Amino acid sequence: MQTRIQNPILKGFNPDPAICYVDGVYYIATSTFEWFPGVQIHASKDLVNWKVVARPLNRISLLDMKGNPSSGGIWAPCLTYSKGKFYLIYTDVKSWDNSSPFKDSPNFLTTCDKIDGVWSDPLYMNSSGFDASLFHDDDGKIWYMNMEWDYRKEGTNRFTGIVIQEFDEENRCLLGEVTKIYKGTSIGLVEGPHIYKVGEFYYLMTAEGGTSYEHSVTVARSRSVLGPYQTHPNNPLVTSYEKDVYLKKAGHASMCKNNNDEWFLVHLCGRPLPGTNRCVLGRETSIQRLVWQDGWPYIASENGPCHDPQDFIEVEGNIAKLEKNEIKYTFDNNDFLNDFQTLRVPLGNLMTIEENPGYLRLYGRESLMSCHVQTVVARRQTDFSFEAETKFYCNPESFHHMAGLTYRYDEKNQYFFRVSFDEDDQKYSLGLLWADRGVFKLEEIGIDYYESITLKVVVNYDKIKFYYAIKDKFVEFPGEYDSSILSDDYVEPMGFTGAFVGMQTIDMRHQKFYADFKYFNYKEIK
């Protein structure tokens, strides 16, 4: 009996996967960019069912993203394990605008004996490029590498190769000269390095082609960790570029071997809305089986070794897939935080379930454009069609007071369905405040509002409808809107995250206004 695993295995925004296998458990770490806590780690014993078990960067000493730009923050973490300890390398990108030749990308190391334990304070490594990683050699040496960024060059030529140094764990420092071990191939934009020792060879896995539709995975090998590296004779290992395949953007990968000598590769991918190139679910994670032929890895398929991302793989056993099509979040405890995150910083006492037991109280802070402290609590969109609903209580006294439901990509591309107050008419108002590439619009109606309101968004692929209920019956808010503006492929100049839906409160007057949320429901529409 075999169980079919349908790709992607981590739906919604879960890019740049780094996989490791420890004591019968697979762990995958993915990028979280400006969402806090940083780095999302899923775990599975069967490759079928995955669960978030940790977001290690959960305190300011490990990650302070206040002021970070959209799609800044955590890029491409690397999770490894050696001698009873987990190692996590991560980049906290402080600037990356394509109009500038510079990228500020400090890299750090944190460690922990338990995946869900308290991770050590960060050790600064370097800032010469992003996508840093560690390799633990079988002679006990540890090697640190990253892609190198050269601001002196133009455009894509700023990706100048993969550099490496030895890491002295005892003295907590890098040793020796920086060595460039690989300049990439003609595909270009080499990044995302990982090294593996298999037999007599060191295998260097990198990403090339950029993280959109030309993305790919390149493999090279050498008998020495310092090279020279020979590129796979049938490179790239996997790509979707110019192929009629379901999983687009295949690239940025890592691999592992289990106790049965089975090899697996995880890679990011994208699933565009039908008839478009826009991926509102962001870059997701898929898994492939690997086979070895003439000393090189290949993607396994029903028709033999190939380079195409497969829609599914099969594993031994009859394994039930544990899925919920509808999740009802309540706020009696903090369990909802397994799925929800905040923007850039922890909200501390701005987000509390203690002050009004059974409710999530959110104190309003800065506007929808702030890159510092927004009071947003949201979860990933994981389905093309879904509805999300929340009921809340608040008492706005100014147009500077707002609370409601957010459906967003970033500061310049978002929808905020909110309650506020019109001081001219002395009346509560319900409005949709939305941004399309930074152009804001407000559509507003007056309401007879009695303390509580329920707001709902219904998304059917690229179409959005909003609804509200003051008593029991939902009323449609006028207009139909476009979800595809909440995608990497639409935002300018570009983006790396995915759509989120959740709750938000704003107070641009005295920062004292709050809203109490009773529940939040998320339901996939089949």
C-alpha positions as CSV (number, residue, x, y, z in Angstrom):
1,M,0.0,0.0,0.0
2,Q,1.3,3.4,-0.9
3,T,0.1,6.9,0.0
4,R,0.2,9.7,-2.6
5,I,1.6,13.0,-1.4
6,Q,0.2,15.9,-3.4
7,N,2.3,18.9,-4.0
8,P,2.7,21.5,-2.6
9,I,3.2,20.0,0.8
10,L,3.3,23.4,2.6
11,K,0.6,25.5,1.0
12,G,0.6,29.3,1.0
13,F,3.6,31.5,1.7
14,N,6.4,29.1,2.7
15,P,9.4,29.7,0.4
16,D,13.1,28.9,0.4
17,P,12.8,25.5,2.2
18,A,15.7,24.0,4.1
19,I,15.2,20.4,5.1
20,C,17.0,18.2,7.6
21,Y,16.2,14.7,9.0
22,V,16.8,14.0,12.7
23,D,15.8,10.9,14.7
24,G,13.0,9.9,12.3
25,V,11.6,13.4,12.0
26,Y,11.8,15.7,8.9
27,Y,12.1,19.4,9.6
28,I,11.6,22.1,7.0
29,A,12.6,25.8,7.7
30,T,11.1,28.5,5.5
31,S,11.5,32.2,5.1
32,T,9.1,34.6,6.9
33,F,10.4,38.0,5.6
34,E,8.7,40.8,7.6
35,W,6.4,38.5,9.6
36,F,7.2,37.9,13.3
37,P,8.2,35.5,14.9
38,G,10.9,34.8,12.3
39,V,11.5,31.5,10.5
40,Q,8.7,28.9,10.2
41,I,9.7,25.3,11.0
42,H,7.3,22.5,10.0
43,A,7.9,18.9,11.2
44,S,6.6,15.5,10.0
45,K,7.3,11.9,10.6
46,D,5.5,10.6,7.5
47,L,6.0,13.3,4.9
48,V,2.2,13.5,4.6
49,N,1.2,15.5,7.6
50,W,3.2,18.6,8.5
51,K,2.8,20.8,11.6
52,V,4.4,24.1,12.6
53,V,6.6,23.2,15.6
54,A,8.6,26.3,16.0
55,R,9.2,29.9,15.0
56,P,12.6,30.2,16.7
57,L,13.2,34.0,16.2
58,N,10.6,34.9,18.8
59,R,12.2,37.7,20.7
60,I,13.7,41.1,19.9
61,S,17.3,40.1,20.8
62,L,17.1,37.5,18.0
63,L,15.1,39.6,15.5
64,D,14.3,43.3,15.5
65,M,12.6,44.2,12.2
66,K,11.2,47.6,13.1
67,G,11.6,49.8,10.1
68,N,12.4,46.9,7.7
69,P,11.0,47.3,4.2
70,S,8.3,45.1,2.8
71,S,9.7,41.8,1.7
72,G,12.8,42.5,3.9
73,G,13.5,40.6,7.1
74,I,14.1,36.9,7.0
75,W,15.5,35.5,3.8
76,A,16.3,31.8,3.2
77,P,17.2,30.3,6.6
78,C,19.4,27.2,6.8
79,L,18.5,24.6,9.4
80,T,21.1,21.9,10.2
81,Y,21.8,19.4,12.9
82,S,25.0,18.0,14.3
83,K,26.1,16.3,17.5
84,G,22.9,16.8,19.4
85,K,22.3,20.4,18.4
86,F,20.2,22.4,15.9
87,Y,21.9,25.2,14.0
88,L,19.9,28.0,12.3
89,I,21.6,30.5,10.0
90,Y,19.4,33.4,9.0
91,T,19.6,36.7,7.1
92,D,17.7,39.8,8.4
93,V,17.5,42.0,5.3
94,K,17.4,45.7,6.2
95,S,17.4,47.1,2.6
96,W,17.0,45.6,-0.8
97,D,15.4,48.1,-3.2
98,N,16.3,47.3,-6.8
99,S,16.8,51.0,-7.5
100,S,19.8,50.9,-5.2
101,P,23.1,49.0,-5.8
102,F,23.2,48.0,-2.1
103,K,21.6,45.3,0.0
104,D,22.1,45.4,3.7
105,S,21.9,41.7,4.7
106,P,23.5,40.8,8.0
107,N,23.7,37.1,8.7
108,F,23.4,35.4,12.1
109,L,23.7,32.0,13.8
110,T,21.5,30.7,16.6
111,T,21.5,27.2,18.1
112,C,19.3,25.1,20.3
113,D,19.3,21.5,21.7
114,K,15.5,21.2,21.0
115,I,13.7,22.4,17.9
116,D,11.0,24.1,20.1
117,G,13.3,25.2,22.8
118,V,14.8,28.6,23.7
119,W,17.3,29.5,20.9
120,S,20.6,31.2,21.8
121,D,21.3,34.8,21.4
122,P,22.5,35.5,17.8
123,L,26.1,35.4,16.7
124,Y,26.8,37.9,13.9
125,M,28.5,36.2,11.0
126,N,28.9,38.6,8.0
127,S,27.1,40.9,5.6
128,S,28.7,40.2,2.2
129,G,25.6,38.6,0.8
130,F,22.4,36.7,1.7
131,D,21.2,33.1,1.7
132,A,23.9,32.0,4.2
133,S,24.2,28.3,5.3
134,L,26.3,25.9,7.3
135,F,27.9,22.5,6.3
136,H,29.1,20.1,8.9
137,D,31.9,18.0,7.5
138,D,32.6,14.4,8.6
139,D,36.0,15.5,9.9
140,G,34.4,17.8,12.4
141,K,35.0,21.0,10.6
142,I,32.1,23.4,10.0
143,W,31.9,25.5,6.9
144,Y,30.0,28.7,6.4
145,M,28.9,30.0,3.0
146,N,26.7,32.6,1.3
147,M,26.1,34.2,-2.0
148,E,28.3,37.2,-2.7
149,W,26.7,40.6,-3.6
150,D,28.9,43.1,-5.5
151,Y,27.3,46.6,-5.5
152,R,29.9,47.8,-8.1
153,K,28.4,45.8,-10.9
154,E,25.1,46.3,-12.8
155,G,21.8,44.4,-12.5
156,T,22.0,40.6,-12.4
157,N,25.9,40.7,-12.5
158,R,25.8,41.7,-8.8
159,F,25.3,38.0,-8.0
160,T,29.0,37.1,-8.2
161,G,29.2,33.6,-6.8
162,I,29.3,31.4,-3.7
163,V,31.9,32.2,-1.0
164,I,33.0,30.0,1.9
165,Q,34.9,30.2,5.1
166,E,35.6,27.8,8.0
167,F,33.7,28.4,11.2
168,D,35.4,28.0,14.5
169,E,32.5,27.1,16.9
170,E,34.7,27.1,20.0
171,N,35.9,30.7,19.5
172,R,32.7,31.7,17.7
173,C,34.3,33.2,14.7
174,L,35.1,32.7,11.0
175,L,38.6,31.5,10.1
176,G,41.0,32.1,7.2
177,E,40.5,33.6,3.8
178,V,37.2,34.0,2.0
179,T,37.2,31.6,-0.9
180,K,34.9,31.8,-3.9
181,I,34.0,28.2,-4.8
182,Y,31.4,28.7,-7.5
183,K,30.4,31.4,-9.9
184,G,27.3,29.7,-11.2
185,T,26.2,28.9,-14.7
186,S,24.9,30.8,-17.7
187,I,21.5,30.7,-16.0
188,G,22.8,33.4,-13.7
189,L,21.8,34.9,-10.3
190,V,23.4,32.2,-8.3
191,E,22.3,32.1,-4.7
192,G,20.8,29.7,-2.0
193,P,23.9,27.5,-1.5
194,H,23.9,24.2,0.4
195,I,26.7,21.6,0.6
196,Y,26.3,17.8,1.1
197,K,28.9,15.1,1.4
198,V,27.8,11.9,-0.5
199,G,30.5,9.3,-0.9
200,E,33.7,10.8,-2.1
201,F,32.1,14.0,-3.4
202,Y,31.0,17.3,-2.0
203,Y,27.8,18.4,-3.7
204,L,26.9,22.1,-3.9
205,M,23.3,22.9,-4.5
206,T,22.4,26.4,-5.5
207,A,19.4,28.4,-6.9
208,E,19.7,30.2,-10.2
209,G,17.5,32.2,-12.5
210,G,15.9,34.5,-10.0
211,T,12.9,33.5,-7.8
212,S,10.2,33.8,-10.5
213,Y,9.3,31.8,-13.6
214,E,12.9,31.3,-14.7
215,H,13.9,29.8,-11.3
216,S,15.9,26.6,-11.2
217,V,18.1,24.3,-9.1
218,T,21.8,23.9,-10.1
219,V,24.1,21.1,-8.7
220,A,27.9,20.9,-8.9
221,R,30.4,18.6,-7.2
222,S,34.0,18.4,-6.1
223,R,36.3,16.1,-4.3
224,S,37.3,19.0,-2.0
225,V,34.9,21.3,-0.1
226,L,36.9,24.3,-1.5
227,G,36.5,23.1,-5.1
228,P,36.9,23.3,-8.0
229,Y,33.3,22.3,-8.6
230,Q,32.0,20.6,-11.8
231,T,28.5,21.4,-12.8
232,H,25.9,18.6,-13.3
233,P,26.2,17.4,-16.9
234,N,22.5,17.6,-17.3
235,N,21.9,20.8,-15.3
236,P,19.5,22.2,-14.0
237,L,18.5,19.5,-11.6
238,V,14.9,20.9,-11.6
239,T,13.2,23.8,-13.3
240,S,9.7,24.8,-14.5
241,Y,11.0,27.4,-17.0
242,E,9.3,27.1,-20.4
243,K,7.6,23.9,-19.4
244,D,4.0,22.9,-19.3
245,V,3.9,21.8,-15.7
246,Y,1.6,22.5,-12.8
247,L,4.2,23.7,-10.4
248,K,5.8,26.9,-11.6
249,K,8.9,28.8,-10.3
250,A,10.5,25.5,-9.2
251,G,13.8,26.4,-7.6
252,H,15.7,27.1,-4.3
253,A,16.0,23.6,-3.0
254,S,17.7,21.5,-0.3
255,M,17.9,17.7,0.2
256,C,18.1,15.1,2.8
257,K,18.5,11.3,3.3
258,N,16.4,9.2,5.7
259,N,17.3,6.1,7.6
260,N,16.2,3.9,4.6
261,D,18.7,5.6,2.3
262,E,15.8,7.4,0.5
263,W,16.7,10.9,-0.8
264,F,14.2,13.7,-0.9
265,L,14.4,17.2,-2.2
266,V,12.2,20.2,-1.2
267,H,12.0,23.3,-3.4
268,L,9.9,26.4,-3.7
269,C,7.2,26.6,-6.3
270,G,4.3,28.9,-7.3
271,R,0.8,28.2,-8.5
272,P,-0.6,31.1,-10.5
273,L,-4.3,31.9,-10.7
274,P,-5.8,30.3,-13.8
275,G,-5.2,32.4,-16.9
276,T,-2.7,34.7,-15.2
277,N,0.9,34.7,-14.0
278,R,-0.1,35.9,-10.5
279,C,0.5,33.7,-7.4
280,V,-1.6,35.0,-4.6
281,L,-0.6,32.1,-2.4
282,G,3.0,33.2,-2.7
283,R,5.9,30.8,-3.1
284,E,5.1,27.4,-1.6
285,T,7.1,24.3,-0.8
286,S,6.9,21.0,-2.8
287,I,8.8,17.7,-2.3
288,Q,10.4,15.4,-4.8
289,R,12.1,12.0,-4.7
290,L,15.7,11.9,-5.8
291,V,17.5,9.1,-7.6
292,W,21.2,8.8,-8.3
293,Q,22.6,8.0,-11.7
294,D,26.3,8.0,-12.6
295,G,27.1,9.9,-9.3
296,W,24.5,12.7,-9.9
297,P,21.1,13.3,-8.4
298,Y,18.0,13.5,-10.6
299,I,14.3,14.0,-10.0
300,A,12.4,10.7,-9.8
301,S,9.3,10.2,-11.9
302,E,7.1,7.4,-13.2
303,N,9.0,7.6,-16.5
304,G,12.5,7.6,-15.0
305,P,15.0,10.3,-14.0
306,C,14.0,13.8,-15.2
307,H,14.2,17.6,-14.5
308,D,10.5,18.4,-14.1
309,P,8.8,19.1,-10.8
310,Q,6.4,16.3,-10.2
311,D,2.8,17.0,-9.0
312,F,3.1,14.2,-6.4
313,I,5.3,11.5,-4.9
314,E,4.4,8.3,-3.2
315,V,5.5,6.8,0.1
316,E,5.0,3.4,1.6
317,G,2.0,2.8,3.9
318,N,-1.6,3.8,4.2
319,I,-1.2,7.2,5.8
320,A,-4.3,9.3,6.5
321,K,-4.1,13.0,5.6
322,L,-5.2,15.0,8.5
323,E,-6.7,18.2,7.2
324,K,-9.3,20.8,8.3
325,N,-11.3,22.6,5.7
326,E,-12.6,25.0,8.3
327,I,-10.7,26.4,11.4
328,K,-12.5,28.3,14.1
329,Y,-10.1,30.3,16.2
330,T,-11.1,31.4,19.6
331,F,-9.1,33.4,22.1
332,D,-9.4,31.5,25.4
333,N,-5.6,30.7,25.1
334,N,-2.7,31.4,22.7
335,D,-3.2,28.3,20.5
336,F,-4.3,30.5,17.6
337,L,-0.7,31.9,17.4
338,N,0.3,28.5,15.9
339,D,-1.2,29.9,12.6
340,F,-1.0,33.7,13.1
341,Q,1.9,36.1,13.0
342,T,2.4,39.8,13.5
343,L,4.2,42.4,11.4
344,R,7.9,43.1,12.0
345,V,7.7,43.2,15.8
346,P,6.0,41.3,18.7
347,L,2.9,43.2,19.8
348,G,3.6,42.6,23.5
349,N,0.8,44.2,25.5
350,L,-0.8,45.6,22.3
351,M,-2.2,42.1,21.8
352,T,-3.7,40.5,24.9
353,I,-6.2,37.9,25.9
354,E,-6.0,38.7,29.6
355,E,-7.8,42.1,29.8
356,N,-11.1,40.7,28.5
357,P,-11.0,36.9,28.9
358,G,-12.3,35.1,25.9
359,Y,-11.5,38.0,23.5
360,L,-8.4,39.1,21.7
361,R,-7.9,42.8,22.5
362,L,-5.8,44.7,19.9
363,Y,-4.7,48.2,20.8
364,G,-4.4,50.4,17.7
365,R,-1.1,51.9,16.7
366,E,0.2,53.1,13.3
367,S,-1.3,53.4,9.9
368,L,-1.5,50.9,7.0
369,M,1.7,52.3,5.5
370,S,3.9,52.0,8.6
371,C,7.0,49.8,8.6
372,H,7.4,50.1,12.3
373,V,4.4,49.2,14.6
374,Q,1.2,48.1,13.0
375,T,-1.3,46.2,15.1
376,V,-1.9,43.3,12.7
377,V,-2.5,39.7,13.6
378,A,-2.9,37.5,10.5
379,R,-2.5,34.1,8.9
380,R,-1.6,32.9,5.5
381,Q,-4.0,32.4,2.7
382,T,-3.6,28.7,1.8
383,D,-6.4,28.2,-0.7
384,F,-7.5,29.8,-3.9
385,S,-11.1,30.0,-2.6
386,F,-11.8,30.7,1.0
387,E,-13.9,32.8,3.4
388,A,-12.7,34.5,6.5
389,E,-14.9,36.0,9.2
390,T,-14.4,37.8,12.5
391,K,-16.7,39.4,15.1
392,F,-15.5,42.2,17.2
393,Y,-16.5,45.0,19.6
394,C,-15.2,48.5,19.6
395,N,-16.2,52.2,20.2
396,P,-14.5,54.5,17.7
397,E,-14.7,58.1,18.5
398,S,-12.7,59.5,15.6
399,F,-11.9,58.9,12.0
400,H,-8.4,58.1,13.3
401,H,-9.9,55.1,15.0
402,M,-10.3,52.0,12.8
403,A,-10.7,48.2,13.4
404,G,-11.6,45.3,11.2
405,L,-10.5,42.6,8.8
406,T,-7.4,42.9,6.8
407,Y,-6.6,41.0,3.6
408,R,-3.1,42.1,2.5
409,Y,0.1,41.5,0.7
410,D,2.1,44.5,1.9
411,E,1.8,48.2,2.7
412,K,1.1,49.2,-0.9
413,N,-1.2,46.3,-1.8
414,Q,-4.0,45.5,0.6
415,Y,-7.6,45.6,1.6
416,F,-8.8,46.8,5.0
417,F,-12.5,46.3,5.7
418,R,-13.0,48.4,8.8
419,V,-15.3,50.3,11.2
420,S,-14.6,53.9,12.0
421,F,-16.4,57.1,13.0
422,D,-17.5,60.1,10.9
423,E,-17.1,63.1,13.1
424,D,-18.9,65.4,10.6
425,D,-22.1,63.2,10.5
426,Q,-21.6,62.0,14.1
427,K,-22.2,58.5,12.8
428,Y,-20.3,55.2,12.7
429,S,-19.1,54.3,9.3
430,L,-18.1,51.1,7.5
431,G,-15.6,51.3,4.8
432,L,-13.2,49.5,2.6
433,L,-9.8,51.2,2.5
434,W,-7.6,49.6,-0.1
435,A,-4.3,50.1,-1.9
436,D,-3.3,49.2,-5.4
437,R,0.4,49.7,-6.0
438,G,0.4,52.4,-3.4
439,V,-2.7,54.3,-4.7
440,F,-5.2,54.3,-1.8
441,K,-9.0,54.5,-2.2
442,L,-11.8,54.6,0.4
443,E,-15.4,53.4,-0.2
444,E,-17.6,54.1,2.8
445,I,-21.1,53.8,4.0
446,G,-22.9,55.0,7.2
447,I,-24.2,52.2,9.5
448,D,-26.4,51.9,12.5
449,Y,-23.8,50.2,14.7
450,Y,-24.6,48.8,18.1
451,E,-21.3,47.8,19.7
452,S,-20.5,44.7,17.7
453,I,-20.2,43.8,14.1
454,T,-19.2,40.8,12.0
455,L,-17.1,41.2,8.9
456,K,-16.4,38.6,6.3
457,V,-14.4,38.3,3.1
458,V,-15.1,35.7,0.4
459,V,-12.4,35.0,-2.1
460,N,-13.0,32.9,-5.2
461,Y,-9.7,32.8,-7.1
462,D,-9.3,36.4,-8.3
463,K,-12.6,37.7,-7.2
464,I,-13.3,39.2,-3.7
465,K,-16.6,40.1,-2.1
466,F,-17.0,41.7,1.4
467,Y,-20.0,41.2,3.8
468,Y,-21.0,42.6,7.1
469,A,-23.6,41.7,9.8
470,I,-24.7,44.0,12.6
471,K,-27.2,41.6,13.9
472,D,-27.6,38.1,12.4
473,K,-28.0,38.6,8.6
474,F,-25.0,39.3,6.3
475,V,-25.3,42.2,3.9
476,E,-23.1,42.5,0.9
477,F,-20.8,45.5,0.8
478,P,-21.0,47.1,-2.7
479,G,-18.5,46.1,-5.3
480,E,-16.3,43.2,-6.5
481,Y,-12.5,43.4,-6.0
482,D,-9.4,41.8,-7.4
483,S,-7.3,39.4,-5.3
484,S,-4.5,39.1,-7.9
485,I,-3.0,42.4,-6.8
486,L,-1.9,40.6,-3.7
487,S,0.8,38.7,-5.4
488,D,4.6,38.7,-5.9
489,D,4.0,39.1,-9.6
490,Y,1.9,42.3,-9.3
491,V,3.5,44.4,-6.6
492,E,6.2,46.9,-7.6
493,P,9.1,46.6,-7.9
494,M,8.6,43.0,-6.8
495,G,7.8,41.1,-3.6
496,F,8.6,37.8,-2.0
497,T,5.8,37.0,0.5
498,G,2.1,36.0,-0.1
499,A,-1.4,37.0,0.9
500,F,-2.4,37.1,4.6
501,V,-5.9,37.6,6.1
502,G,-6.5,38.6,9.7
503,M,-7.4,41.3,12.2
504,Q,-6.2,44.9,12.6
505,T,-6.7,47.9,14.8
506,I,-5.4,51.5,14.1
507,D,-5.3,54.6,16.4
508,M,-3.5,57.6,14.8
509,R,-4.9,59.9,17.5
510,H,-3.7,58.9,21.0
511,Q,-2.9,55.2,20.4
512,K,-5.3,54.1,23.1
513,F,-8.3,52.9,21.0
514,Y,-8.8,49.1,21.0
515,A,-11.1,46.5,19.6
516,D,-12.0,43.1,21.2
517,F,-12.2,40.2,18.7
518,K,-14.5,37.3,19.7
519,Y,-13.4,34.8,17.1
520,F,-11.8,34.4,13.7
521,N,-12.9,31.7,11.2
522,Y,-11.1,30.5,8.1
523,K,-12.8,28.1,5.7
524,E,-11.7,26.6,2.4
525,I,-14.4,26.8,-0.3
526,K,-14.4,23.6,-2.3
